[in-house]
Amino acid sequence: MAKSKRRPSATEPKLTAGRTRVPGWMVAAGVVLTLAAWAGFQFAKNRVVPNAARANSMNTSALAAATNSDNPPPSPPGEGTGVWAFQASSPPGTGQGSLDSARDQSASSSSAPLPAAGERAGLPTLEVAQAVMVTVELDFGAKMPSIAAALLDIERHYQPDDGKGRTFAILDAYGEPTPTGKLHMSMHVSTEKPGLGSLIFKRTGEVLWSSRIVPSKDPTKPQFTGKNLSIFIDDGAGHLLTIDGSNNPTWIMDALVKERAALLDTVWPSGVEHEVTFIYSACGCPVKVMARREGDRVVRTKELPVMFPDDTAAVELIGRLMRW
């Protein structure tokens, strides 16, 4: 019997004469081209990432450790237009000359004999332009002093390697009494030049902090001159506004706000409270206070922290600008 030929059903797909098979070499070539394009993209992306990381590192290096800052200022101290310079034409007590003499007098009056070689070798080291928070509990007896008064019982000892000036400064201080009747106090210390530095509690002679200050390993760190003050104001939405002191106004509200191109007088209405940041230190560390504008003056709404207890000229300049 002759075999019958199977006929394709109407539902089966029909192979057309126009369908061609792709050679293997063309498939391989397509894979190679795809891999080459992917590799090029990854190479370009990897070049961008390190550059962005390096730029970000440079922007954040202005603030040292222990700054307690989650919102660093837009420019480091001494750069940009957010600088209030201590000019020779400033009123008595706030000029450049008086600032230098006050710093030198403070250092010379607080110097102490060098410790023995063995004691110096055992001291911890801290680089110039860095910061440390010194936290202590002090016994003042029955009468508890304020933080400002307690700072007068903390003796600063400096021994600079070059024999001139001071080696560190206290930027701010705050604290409160403890349940045991002692004063819990934190002092923000910024290192300024190589040498020795220590804090001594006068009443007991206790060494609260001592360190060997060494040169910074970062050659790009600017030297602290003690002549520039930077001021920033939080706009209430988490952004810092740079207060331009280049025209040396005598009242803070007559200064320009860099980011708004307008006078601070139009940005800060009366009755509104803002966080104000001051930078006047080798480490570039911010000192923050809460303040409210009341017409033609600004008042602090919180007593603490005590600002710049080692730099009376800077405190006087700030007081004059704020009229508090």
URMOUR-V956777 format. One record per pair of residues at least 24 apart in sequence whose C-alpha atoms are under 7 Angstrom apart, sorted by the first residue. I is the first residue (numbers start at 1). GAP is how many residues later the second one is. D is the distance in Angstrom with one decimal. If there is no record, write none. Layout:
i={I & I}
gap={GAP & GAP}
d={D & D}
//
This chain:
i={62 & 63 & 63 & 63 & 64 & 64 & 64 & 64 & 64 & 65 & 65 & 66 & 66 & 66 & 67 & 67 & 73 & 76 & 77 & 77 & 77 & 78 & 81 & 81 & 81 & 82 & 82 & 82 & 82 & 82 & 82 & 83 & 83 & 83 & 83 & 83 & 83 & 84 & 84 & 84 & 84 & 84 & 84 & 85 & 85 & 85 & 86 & 86 & 93 & 94 & 94 & 94 & 94 & 96 & 99 & 103 & 104 & 107 & 107 & 107 & 108 & 110 & 110 & 110 & 110 & 111 & 111 & 111 & 112 & 112 & 114 & 123 & 123 & 123 & 124 & 124 & 125 & 125 & 125 & 125 & 126 & 126 & 126 & 126 & 127 & 127 & 127 & 127 & 128 & 128 & 128 & 128 & 128 & 128 & 128 & 128 & 129 & 129 & 129 & 129 & 129 & 130 & 130 & 130 & 131 & 131 & 131 & 131 & 132 & 132 & 132 & 133 & 133 & 133 & 133 & 134 & 134 & 134 & 134 & 135 & 135 & 135 & 136 & 136 & 136 & 137 & 137 & 137 & 137 & 138 & 138 & 138 & 139 & 139 & 140 & 147 & 147 & 148 & 153 & 153 & 154 & 154 & 154 & 154 & 155 & 155 & 155 & 155 & 156 & 156 & 156 & 157 & 157 & 157 & 158 & 158 & 158 & 159 & 159 & 159 & 160 & 160 & 160 & 160 & 161 & 161 & 167 & 167 & 167 & 167 & 167 & 167 & 167 & 168 & 168 & 169 & 170 & 170 & 170 & 171 & 171 & 171 & 172 & 172 & 172 & 172 & 172 & 172 & 173 & 173 & 173 & 174 & 174 & 174 & 190 & 190 & 190 & 191 & 192 & 192 & 224 & 224 & 228 & 229 & 229 & 230 & 230 & 230 & 231 & 231 & 231 & 232 & 232 & 232 & 233 & 233 & 233 & 233 & 234 & 234 & 234 & 236 & 250 & 251 & 251 & 252 & 252 & 269 & 270 & 270 & 297 & 297 & 297 & 298 & 298 & 298 & 299}
gap={222 & 220 & 221 & 222 & 66 & 67 & 219 & 220 & 221 & 65 & 66 & 65 & 66 & 67 & 218 & 219 & 167 & 208 & 153 & 202 & 207 & 150 & 163 & 164 & 165 & 148 & 149 & 160 & 161 & 162 & 163 & 145 & 146 & 147 & 161 & 162 & 163 & 144 & 145 & 146 & 161 & 162 & 164 & 142 & 143 & 144 & 141 & 142 & 220 & 219 & 220 & 222 & 223 & 131 & 214 & 62 & 61 & 51 & 58 & 59 & 57 & 45 & 46 & 47 & 48 & 46 & 47 & 48 & 45 & 46 & 45 & 87 & 88 & 89 & 87 & 88 & 86 & 87 & 88 & 89 & 85 & 86 & 87 & 88 & 86 & 87 & 88 & 89 & 63 & 64 & 65 & 66 & 85 & 86 & 87 & 88 & 61 & 62 & 63 & 153 & 154 & 60 & 61 & 153 & 58 & 59 & 60 & 152 & 56 & 57 & 58 & 53 & 54 & 55 & 56 & 52 & 53 & 54 & 75 & 50 & 51 & 52 & 48 & 49 & 50 & 45 & 46 & 47 & 48 & 44 & 45 & 46 & 43 & 44 & 42 & 27 & 28 & 158 & 48 & 49 & 45 & 46 & 47 & 48 & 44 & 45 & 46 & 47 & 42 & 43 & 44 & 40 & 41 & 42 & 38 & 39 & 40 & 36 & 37 & 38 & 33 & 34 & 35 & 36 & 33 & 34 & 24 & 25 & 26 & 27 & 28 & 29 & 30 & 24 & 29 & 141 & 138 & 139 & 140 & 136 & 137 & 138 & 115 & 133 & 134 & 135 & 136 & 137 & 132 & 133 & 134 & 130 & 131 & 132 & 91 & 92 & 93 & 91 & 32 & 90 & 57 & 58 & 52 & 50 & 51 & 48 & 49 & 50 & 46 & 47 & 48 & 44 & 45 & 46 & 41 & 42 & 43 & 44 & 40 & 41 & 42 & 38 & 71 & 70 & 71 & 69 & 70 & 24 & 24 & 25 & 25 & 26 & 27 & 24 & 25 & 26 & 25}
d={5.8 & 6.2 & 5.1 & 5.5 & 5.3 & 6.2 & 5.7 & 6.9 & 6.6 & 6.7 & 6.0 & 6.0 & 5.8 & 6.3 & 5.3 & 6.5 & 6.5 & 6.5 & 5.9 & 6.4 & 6.1 & 6.0 & 5.3 & 6.9 & 6.3 & 5.3 & 6.4 & 5.4 & 5.4 & 4.6 & 6.1 & 6.0 & 5.5 & 4.7 & 6.5 & 5.5 & 6.6 & 5.6 & 4.9 & 6.0 & 4.6 & 6.5 & 6.9 & 5.8 & 4.7 & 6.3 & 5.4 & 6.4 & 6.2 & 5.1 & 7.0 & 6.3 & 5.6 & 6.5 & 5.5 & 6.9 & 5.0 & 6.5 & 5.2 & 4.7 & 6.9 & 6.9 & 5.5 & 5.2 & 6.5 & 4.9 & 4.8 & 6.2 & 5.7 & 6.6 & 7.0 & 6.9 & 5.5 & 5.9 & 5.2 & 6.0 & 5.5 & 4.6 & 5.6 & 6.7 & 6.6 & 6.3 & 4.9 & 6.1 & 5.5 & 4.8 & 5.6 & 5.0 & 5.1 & 5.4 & 5.6 & 6.5 & 6.2 & 6.0 & 5.4 & 5.1 & 6.6 & 5.3 & 5.7 & 4.8 & 4.1 & 5.9 & 5.7 & 5.0 & 5.5 & 4.4 & 6.2 & 6.3 & 6.1 & 5.4 & 6.7 & 6.5 & 5.7 & 4.7 & 6.1 & 5.5 & 5.1 & 6.4 & 6.9 & 5.7 & 4.2 & 6.3 & 5.9 & 5.5 & 6.5 & 6.0 & 5.3 & 4.4 & 6.3 & 5.5 & 5.1 & 6.6 & 4.9 & 6.5 & 6.8 & 6.3 & 6.7 & 6.3 & 6.1 & 5.5 & 6.3 & 5.6 & 4.9 & 6.1 & 5.6 & 5.0 & 6.3 & 6.3 & 6.1 & 5.0 & 6.6 & 5.6 & 5.1 & 6.3 & 5.9 & 4.8 & 6.8 & 5.5 & 4.9 & 6.4 & 6.9 & 5.9 & 4.1 & 6.2 & 5.8 & 4.7 & 6.1 & 5.1 & 4.9 & 6.4 & 6.2 & 6.8 & 6.2 & 5.0 & 6.8 & 6.1 & 6.4 & 6.5 & 6.1 & 6.2 & 4.6 & 6.8 & 6.8 & 5.9 & 5.3 & 4.6 & 5.5 & 6.8 & 5.3 & 5.2 & 7.0 & 5.8 & 4.9 & 6.4 & 6.7 & 6.4 & 5.9 & 6.7 & 6.8 & 5.6 & 6.9 & 4.8 & 6.8 & 5.9 & 5.1 & 5.7 & 5.0 & 6.7 & 5.7 & 4.8 & 6.5 & 5.9 & 5.0 & 6.6 & 6.7 & 6.0 & 4.6 & 6.1 & 6.1 & 5.4 & 6.5 & 6.9 & 5.7 & 4.8 & 6.6 & 5.0 & 5.9 & 7.0 & 5.2 & 5.3 & 6.1 & 5.1 & 6.5 & 5.3 & 6.1 & 5.8 & 5.4}
//
